């Protein structure tokens, strides 16, 4: 016959052992550690884009022409063929293998297969940022562009495939009536609709020398720390362009290009922490004017950097 008191005593003993185990666990790992584990967003330490981008290939792509880079063959056409500022232009990138077959692209960068950017060579206009879409699961990727001003523009298309980032650059002469434009000023604070960002950077930036750029963001209205960390991964890019030669690089905030960024046209190293998610070290390869475009939450805050020649 069962003794109910004996059963209750055994259950109480089991419960006591569990409680003692929890107390021991807290003794081994301080409470502060558990709190920090809870506060820390998994994307800080656990971010692992798949497939990882481990190599990069770049090539010039003339408008209306075709070029080969590594395993890919790319071409670019415009409709109409001669873009005019303020009017719609349809751009079609065609990406195939050597046999003319469509090439599957990875969705490694912000879960988007293809990215394209445009900047006027003298930096005196807004940046264009596009995501061309695949047409009927074929080789064509299309988007509509409205160039804001006439002049010479540089377009850069990025497409990852099989762990390699392919980048194709195109110079485009855009027609239309001349408009009055000006470079962004040298201010180091920009007030946007959803946030204010302040740039902490050295007073002197010299070509070929690493310089630390830290962007401090104040949200309007304020958001939780965890949400801020998520946004810094999912809704951030740092697009950098050089005046005069069409050199463009987009450092995707999701970590997808971190492995190759030190070997990019502009060396970029990002230190990502929950407390300081926009901490970069940039090494500008050339002197002159550079645009550092801080994109966040769908808004772009431009900063002009004057890089001195190395003496």
C-alpha positions as CSV (number, residue, x, y, z in Angstrom):
1,X,0.0,0.0,0.0
2,X,1.3,3.5,-1.0
3,X,2.2,5.9,1.8
4,X,1.1,9.4,0.5
5,X,3.4,11.1,3.0
6,X,6.4,9.2,1.6
7,X,5.5,10.3,-2.0
8,X,5.2,13.9,-0.9
9,X,8.6,13.8,0.9
10,X,10.3,12.4,-2.3
11,X,8.7,15.2,-4.4
12,X,9.8,17.8,-1.9
13,X,13.3,16.4,-2.0
14,X,13.4,16.5,-5.8
15,X,12.2,20.1,-5.8
16,X,14.9,21.0,-3.3
17,X,17.5,19.5,-5.6
18,X,16.3,21.5,-8.6
19,X,16.3,24.8,-6.5
20,X,19.9,24.0,-5.3
21,X,21.0,23.4,-8.9
22,X,19.6,26.8,-9.9
23,X,21.4,28.5,-7.0
24,X,24.6,26.8,-8.0
25,X,24.2,27.9,-11.6
26,X,23.8,31.5,-10.5
27,X,26.8,31.2,-8.3
28,X,28.9,30.0,-11.3
29,X,27.5,32.6,-13.7
30,X,26.7,36.0,-12.1
31,X,23.2,37.4,-12.5
32,X,24.6,40.2,-14.6
33,X,25.7,37.7,-17.2
34,X,22.2,36.3,-17.5
35,X,20.8,39.8,-17.8
36,X,23.4,40.6,-20.5
37,X,22.5,37.4,-22.4
38,X,18.8,38.6,-22.4
39,X,19.7,42.1,-23.5
40,X,22.1,41.0,-26.3
41,X,20.4,40.5,-29.6
42,X,21.4,37.2,-31.3
43,X,22.4,39.1,-34.5
44,X,25.4,40.6,-32.7
45,X,27.3,37.4,-32.2
46,X,25.3,34.9,-34.2
47,X,24.9,36.6,-37.5
48,X,25.9,34.2,-40.3
49,X,24.6,35.0,-43.8
50,X,24.2,32.0,-46.0
51,X,25.8,31.2,-48.3
52,X,28.7,33.3,-47.1
53,X,30.4,35.7,-49.5
54,X,34.1,34.8,-49.6
55,X,35.3,36.3,-52.9
56,X,34.7,39.3,-55.1
57,X,35.0,39.9,-58.8
58,X,34.7,43.3,-60.5
59,X,34.4,44.4,-64.1
60,X,33.5,47.4,-66.3
61,X,30.2,47.0,-68.2
62,X,29.6,49.4,-71.1
63,X,26.0,50.5,-71.6
64,X,24.6,48.5,-74.5
65,X,27.5,46.1,-74.3
66,X,28.5,42.9,-72.7
67,X,31.3,41.8,-70.4
68,X,32.5,38.7,-68.6
69,X,33.7,38.5,-65.0
70,X,34.7,35.1,-63.6
71,X,31.8,32.6,-64.2
72,X,29.3,35.3,-65.2
73,X,28.5,37.2,-68.4
74,X,26.6,40.4,-68.0
75,X,25.0,43.0,-70.2
76,X,23.1,46.2,-69.6
77,X,20.5,48.0,-71.8
78,X,18.5,51.1,-71.3
79,X,15.0,52.0,-72.7
80,X,15.1,54.6,-74.0
81,X,18.8,54.1,-75.0
82,X,19.7,57.7,-74.0
83,X,18.5,58.5,-70.5
84,X,17.2,62.0,-69.8
85,X,17.1,63.5,-66.3
86,X,13.7,63.6,-64.7
87,X,12.2,61.0,-67.1
88,X,11.7,57.3,-66.7
89,X,14.5,55.0,-67.9
90,X,14.1,51.2,-67.8
91,X,17.4,49.4,-67.1
92,X,17.8,45.7,-67.8
93,X,20.8,43.7,-66.6
94,X,21.1,40.3,-68.2
95,X,23.2,37.8,-66.2
96,X,24.1,34.4,-67.7
97,X,26.8,31.7,-67.6
98,X,29.2,31.2,-70.5
99,X,26.5,29.2,-72.3
100,X,23.9,31.9,-72.1
101,X,21.9,30.2,-69.4
102,X,20.3,32.1,-66.5
103,X,22.5,32.1,-63.4
104,X,20.8,31.7,-59.9
105,X,21.7,34.5,-57.6
106,X,22.0,34.2,-53.8
107,X,19.8,36.3,-51.6
108,X,22.7,36.8,-49.1
109,X,22.6,40.6,-48.9
110,X,19.6,41.7,-47.0
111,X,17.7,38.8,-48.5
112,X,17.8,40.6,-51.9
113,X,19.4,39.0,-55.0
114,X,20.5,42.1,-56.9
115,X,21.5,45.6,-55.8
116,X,22.3,48.6,-58.0
117,X,23.5,52.1,-57.1
118,X,24.0,55.3,-59.0
119,X,26.0,58.4,-58.2
120,X,26.9,61.5,-60.3
121,X,30.6,61.7,-60.9
122,X,31.0,65.0,-59.1
123,X,28.8,63.9,-56.2
124,X,26.5,66.9,-56.8
125,X,23.2,64.9,-56.7
126,X,21.4,62.3,-54.7
127,X,22.4,58.7,-54.7
128,X,20.2,56.2,-56.5
129,X,19.6,52.9,-54.8
130,X,17.7,50.1,-56.6
131,X,16.8,46.4,-56.3
132,X,16.3,45.1,-59.9
133,X,13.8,42.2,-60.0
134,X,14.1,39.0,-62.1
135,X,11.8,38.7,-65.1
136,X,9.9,35.4,-65.5
137,X,12.7,33.4,-63.8
138,X,15.0,34.2,-66.7
139,X,18.3,36.0,-67.1
140,X,16.9,39.5,-67.2
141,X,16.7,41.8,-64.1
142,X,14.9,45.0,-64.5
143,X,14.2,48.3,-62.7
144,X,13.1,51.8,-63.5
145,X,15.4,54.8,-62.9
146,X,14.7,58.5,-62.8
147,X,18.0,60.3,-62.8
148,X,17.5,63.4,-60.8
149,X,20.0,65.6,-62.7
150,X,21.9,65.5,-66.0
151,X,25.6,64.8,-66.2
152,X,27.9,61.8,-66.1
153,X,26.7,59.1,-63.7
154,X,28.3,55.8,-62.5
155,X,26.1,52.8,-62.0
156,X,27.3,49.8,-60.0
157,X,25.4,46.5,-59.9
158,X,26.1,43.9,-57.2
159,X,25.0,40.3,-57.5
160,X,26.2,37.4,-55.3
161,X,26.3,33.9,-56.8
162,X,27.9,30.7,-55.3
163,X,29.7,32.6,-52.6
164,X,31.2,35.3,-54.9
165,X,30.1,38.9,-55.1
166,X,30.1,40.1,-58.8
167,X,30.2,43.9,-59.3
168,X,29.7,45.5,-62.7
169,X,30.3,49.3,-63.2
170,X,28.8,51.4,-66.0
171,X,29.3,55.0,-66.9
172,X,26.2,56.7,-68.2
173,X,25.8,60.2,-69.8
174,X,22.4,61.6,-68.8
175,X,20.9,64.3,-70.9
176,X,18.5,67.1,-70.0
177,X,18.5,70.7,-69.0
178,X,21.2,71.8,-66.6
179,X,20.0,72.3,-63.1
180,X,21.6,74.1,-60.1
181,X,23.2,71.5,-57.8
182,X,25.6,71.6,-54.9
183,X,27.6,69.2,-52.8
184,X,26.3,68.4,-49.4
185,X,27.9,70.7,-46.8
186,X,30.6,69.6,-44.4
187,X,28.2,69.3,-41.4
188,X,28.8,66.3,-39.2
189,X,25.2,66.0,-37.9
190,X,22.1,65.2,-40.0
191,X,18.5,65.4,-38.8
192,X,16.2,62.9,-40.6
193,X,12.5,62.1,-40.1
194,X,13.1,59.1,-37.9
195,X,16.5,59.8,-36.4
196,X,19.4,62.2,-36.0
197,X,22.9,60.9,-36.8
198,X,26.2,62.5,-35.7
199,X,29.5,61.5,-37.3
200,X,32.5,61.2,-35.1
201,X,35.6,61.2,-37.4
202,X,39.1,62.5,-37.5
203,X,39.6,66.2,-38.5
204,X,42.2,65.0,-41.0
205,X,41.7,62.0,-43.2
206,X,44.7,60.9,-45.3
207,X,44.7,58.6,-48.3
208,X,45.9,55.1,-47.5
209,X,45.6,55.6,-43.7
210,X,42.9,53.9,-41.6
211,X,40.4,56.3,-40.1
212,X,37.7,55.5,-37.5
213,X,34.2,56.6,-38.4
214,X,31.6,56.3,-35.7
215,X,27.9,57.2,-36.3
216,X,25.8,57.9,-33.2
217,X,22.1,57.6,-33.8
218,X,19.3,59.1,-31.8
219,X,15.9,57.8,-32.7
220,X,12.8,59.9,-32.9
221,X,10.8,58.7,-31.0
222,X,13.1,56.5,-28.9
223,X,13.1,52.8,-29.5
224,X,14.2,49.8,-27.4
225,X,17.9,48.8,-27.4
226,X,17.0,45.4,-28.9
227,X,15.0,47.0,-31.7
228,X,17.9,49.4,-32.4
229,X,20.3,46.4,-32.8
230,X,17.9,44.7,-35.1
231,X,17.6,47.8,-37.2
232,X,21.3,48.3,-37.4
233,X,21.5,44.9,-39.1
234,X,18.4,44.7,-41.2
235,X,17.9,48.4,-42.2
236,X,21.4,49.9,-42.7
237,X,23.9,50.4,-45.5
238,X,27.0,52.5,-45.8
239,X,27.4,53.6,-49.5
240,X,30.8,55.2,-50.3
241,X,31.7,57.0,-53.5
242,X,34.7,58.9,-54.9
243,X,34.3,62.0,-57.0
244,X,35.6,61.7,-60.5
245,X,36.1,58.0,-61.2
246,X,32.8,56.3,-60.4
247,X,34.2,54.2,-57.6
248,X,31.3,53.0,-55.4
249,X,31.1,50.5,-52.6
250,X,28.1,49.5,-50.5
251,X,28.9,48.0,-47.1
252,X,25.7,46.1,-46.3
253,X,24.8,46.4,-42.6
254,X,23.6,42.8,-42.4
255,X,27.2,41.5,-42.2
256,X,27.0,39.7,-45.6
257,X,30.1,41.4,-47.0
258,X,32.2,41.6,-43.9
259,X,34.5,38.8,-45.0
260,X,35.6,40.6,-48.2
261,X,35.2,44.2,-47.2
262,X,38.9,44.7,-46.3
263,X,39.7,43.9,-49.9
264,X,37.0,46.0,-51.5
265,X,37.8,49.1,-53.6
266,X,37.6,50.9,-50.3
267,X,38.7,48.9,-47.3
268,X,35.9,48.8,-44.7
269,X,36.1,47.1,-41.3
270,X,33.1,47.2,-39.0
271,X,33.1,46.6,-35.3
272,X,29.5,45.6,-34.4
273,X,28.4,45.7,-30.8
274,X,25.0,46.3,-29.3
275,X,26.2,49.5,-27.7
276,X,28.0,50.8,-30.8
277,X,26.6,49.2,-34.0
278,X,27.9,51.8,-36.4
279,X,31.6,51.8,-35.7
280,X,33.7,51.6,-38.9
281,X,37.3,51.9,-39.9
282,X,37.7,53.2,-43.4
283,X,40.8,53.4,-45.5
284,X,40.4,55.7,-48.5
285,X,42.7,54.6,-51.4
286,X,42.7,58.0,-53.1
287,X,42.7,61.6,-52.1
288,X,39.9,64.1,-53.1
289,X,36.2,64.3,-52.3
290,X,34.4,61.2,-51.0
291,X,30.7,60.8,-50.2
292,X,29.9,58.6,-47.2
293,X,26.1,58.0,-47.4
294,X,24.7,56.7,-44.1
295,X,21.5,54.8,-45.1
296,X,19.2,53.8,-42.2
297,X,15.5,53.0,-41.9
298,X,15.0,54.1,-45.6
299,X,16.5,57.5,-45.2
300,X,20.0,58.6,-46.4
301,X,22.2,61.0,-44.5
302,X,25.1,62.3,-46.7
303,X,28.5,63.2,-45.4
304,X,31.2,64.8,-47.5
305,X,34.8,63.7,-46.6
306,X,37.8,65.6,-47.9
307,X,40.7,63.1,-48.1
308,X,44.2,64.6,-48.1
309,X,47.0,63.2,-50.3
310,X,49.6,61.3,-48.5
311,X,52.9,63.2,-48.1
